[in-house]
Each structure stands twice: as C-alpha cells, then as structure tokens.
C-alpha cells in the first residue's frame, strides 16, 4: 500500500487517469466515429492526454478547492 502522505499525488493520478481516458475516448469517437481500429487510435490519444492531465490535476485541485470555498456559504450542512 501507499503511505497516506502521498494522498494528493495518488488522487491526481486516478483523477487524471480516469478523466483523460473518458474525455479522449469521447473526443476520438466524435472525431472519427466507430471505426475498425478505434481502440488503438484511442489509446494513442490517451497517452498524451494523461501526460498533460496528471500535472494539471496536481496544480488545479488546490485552486478548485479554494474556489469552492469562496462560492459556498457558511452554515450548517444541508442534508
């Protein structure tokens, strides 16, 4: 198992992995449709997407957390 101190990096890895995979698949499908070599074309697109997404998530997550706190009002949590 991975130590808890690496939580932000592990979170960023999984978020980038899943989101880049999903988005690159959707964009690939929209651009070329369902073709014979769709899987290999998508996987070639997914690699560079992940390489961009991973450091992006590491940088963006703290900003998004702060922005979220700005737009949420203080008070008891809604249930």
Rosetta constraint file for C-alpha pairs under 8 A:
AtomPair CA 2 CA 6 HARMONIC 7.07 0.50
AtomPair CA 3 CA 7 HARMONIC 7.61 0.50
AtomPair CA 6 CA 10 HARMONIC 6.18 0.50
AtomPair CA 7 CA 11 HARMONIC 5.90 0.50
AtomPair CA 8 CA 12 HARMONIC 6.06 0.50
AtomPair CA 8 CA 58 HARMONIC 7.36 0.50
AtomPair CA 9 CA 13 HARMONIC 6.08 0.50
AtomPair CA 9 CA 58 HARMONIC 7.00 0.50
AtomPair CA 10 CA 14 HARMONIC 6.34 0.50
AtomPair CA 11 CA 15 HARMONIC 6.02 0.50
AtomPair CA 12 CA 16 HARMONIC 5.83 0.50
AtomPair CA 12 CA 54 HARMONIC 6.11 0.50
AtomPair CA 12 CA 55 HARMONIC 7.84 0.50
AtomPair CA 12 CA 57 HARMONIC 5.50 0.50
AtomPair CA 12 CA 58 HARMONIC 5.70 0.50
AtomPair CA 13 CA 17 HARMONIC 5.90 0.50
AtomPair CA 13 CA 54 HARMONIC 5.95 0.50
AtomPair CA 14 CA 18 HARMONIC 6.04 0.50
AtomPair CA 15 CA 19 HARMONIC 5.89 0.50
AtomPair CA 15 CA 54 HARMONIC 7.93 0.50
AtomPair CA 15 CA 57 HARMONIC 7.43 0.50
AtomPair CA 16 CA 20 HARMONIC 5.60 0.50
AtomPair CA 16 CA 50 HARMONIC 6.12 0.50
AtomPair CA 16 CA 53 HARMONIC 5.16 0.50
AtomPair CA 16 CA 54 HARMONIC 5.02 0.50
AtomPair CA 16 CA 57 HARMONIC 6.50 0.50
AtomPair CA 17 CA 21 HARMONIC 6.05 0.50
AtomPair CA 17 CA 50 HARMONIC 6.10 0.50
AtomPair CA 17 CA 53 HARMONIC 7.83 0.50
AtomPair CA 17 CA 54 HARMONIC 7.51 0.50
AtomPair CA 18 CA 22 HARMONIC 6.13 0.50
AtomPair CA 19 CA 23 HARMONIC 5.95 0.50
AtomPair CA 20 CA 24 HARMONIC 5.73 0.50
AtomPair CA 20 CA 46 HARMONIC 6.44 0.50
AtomPair CA 20 CA 49 HARMONIC 5.64 0.50
AtomPair CA 20 CA 50 HARMONIC 5.48 0.50
AtomPair CA 20 CA 53 HARMONIC 6.47 0.50
AtomPair CA 21 CA 25 HARMONIC 6.05 0.50
AtomPair CA 21 CA 46 HARMONIC 5.73 0.50
AtomPair CA 21 CA 49 HARMONIC 7.79 0.50
AtomPair CA 21 CA 50 HARMONIC 7.52 0.50
AtomPair CA 22 CA 26 HARMONIC 6.26 0.50
AtomPair CA 23 CA 27 HARMONIC 6.09 0.50
AtomPair CA 24 CA 28 HARMONIC 5.91 0.50
AtomPair CA 24 CA 42 HARMONIC 6.78 0.50
AtomPair CA 24 CA 45 HARMONIC 6.35 0.50
AtomPair CA 24 CA 46 HARMONIC 5.71 0.50
AtomPair CA 24 CA 49 HARMONIC 6.97 0.50
AtomPair CA 25 CA 29 HARMONIC 6.09 0.50
AtomPair CA 25 CA 42 HARMONIC 5.86 0.50
AtomPair CA 25 CA 46 HARMONIC 7.63 0.50
AtomPair CA 26 CA 30 HARMONIC 6.13 0.50
AtomPair CA 27 CA 31 HARMONIC 6.06 0.50
AtomPair CA 28 CA 32 HARMONIC 6.06 0.50
AtomPair CA 28 CA 33 HARMONIC 7.28 0.50
AtomPair CA 28 CA 41 HARMONIC 7.77 0.50
AtomPair CA 28 CA 42 HARMONIC 6.15 0.50
AtomPair CA 28 CA 45 HARMONIC 7.81 0.50
AtomPair CA 29 CA 33 HARMONIC 4.55 0.50
AtomPair CA 29 CA 34 HARMONIC 6.31 0.50
AtomPair CA 29 CA 38 HARMONIC 7.92 0.50
AtomPair CA 34 CA 38 HARMONIC 6.42 0.50
AtomPair CA 37 CA 41 HARMONIC 6.25 0.50
AtomPair CA 38 CA 42 HARMONIC 5.94 0.50
AtomPair CA 39 CA 43 HARMONIC 6.11 0.50
AtomPair CA 40 CA 44 HARMONIC 6.24 0.50
AtomPair CA 41 CA 45 HARMONIC 6.45 0.50
AtomPair CA 42 CA 46 HARMONIC 6.03 0.50
AtomPair CA 43 CA 47 HARMONIC 6.45 0.50
AtomPair CA 44 CA 48 HARMONIC 7.50 0.50
AtomPair CA 45 CA 49 HARMONIC 6.39 0.50
AtomPair CA 46 CA 50 HARMONIC 6.03 0.50
AtomPair CA 47 CA 51 HARMONIC 6.35 0.50
AtomPair CA 48 CA 52 HARMONIC 6.36 0.50
AtomPair CA 49 CA 53 HARMONIC 5.96 0.50
AtomPair CA 50 CA 54 HARMONIC 5.90 0.50
AtomPair CA 51 CA 55 HARMONIC 7.40 0.50
AtomPair CA 52 CA 56 HARMONIC 6.30 0.50
AtomPair CA 53 CA 57 HARMONIC 6.00 0.50
AtomPair CA 54 CA 58 HARMONIC 6.54 0.50
AtomPair CA 55 CA 59 HARMONIC 6.33 0.50
AtomPair CA 56 CA 60 HARMONIC 5.89 0.50
AtomPair CA 57 CA 61 HARMONIC 5.70 0.50
AtomPair CA 58 CA 62 HARMONIC 7.73 0.50
AtomPair CA 59 CA 63 HARMONIC 7.42 0.50
AtomPair CA 60 CA 64 HARMONIC 6.14 0.50
AtomPair CA 61 CA 65 HARMONIC 6.16 0.50
AtomPair CA 62 CA 66 HARMONIC 6.35 0.50
AtomPair CA 63 CA 67 HARMONIC 6.19 0.50
AtomPair CA 64 CA 68 HARMONIC 5.98 0.50
AtomPair CA 65 CA 69 HARMONIC 6.36 0.50
AtomPair CA 66 CA 70 HARMONIC 6.34 0.50
AtomPair CA 67 CA 71 HARMONIC 6.47 0.50
AtomPair CA 68 CA 72 HARMONIC 6.23 0.50
AtomPair CA 69 CA 73 HARMONIC 7.83 0.50
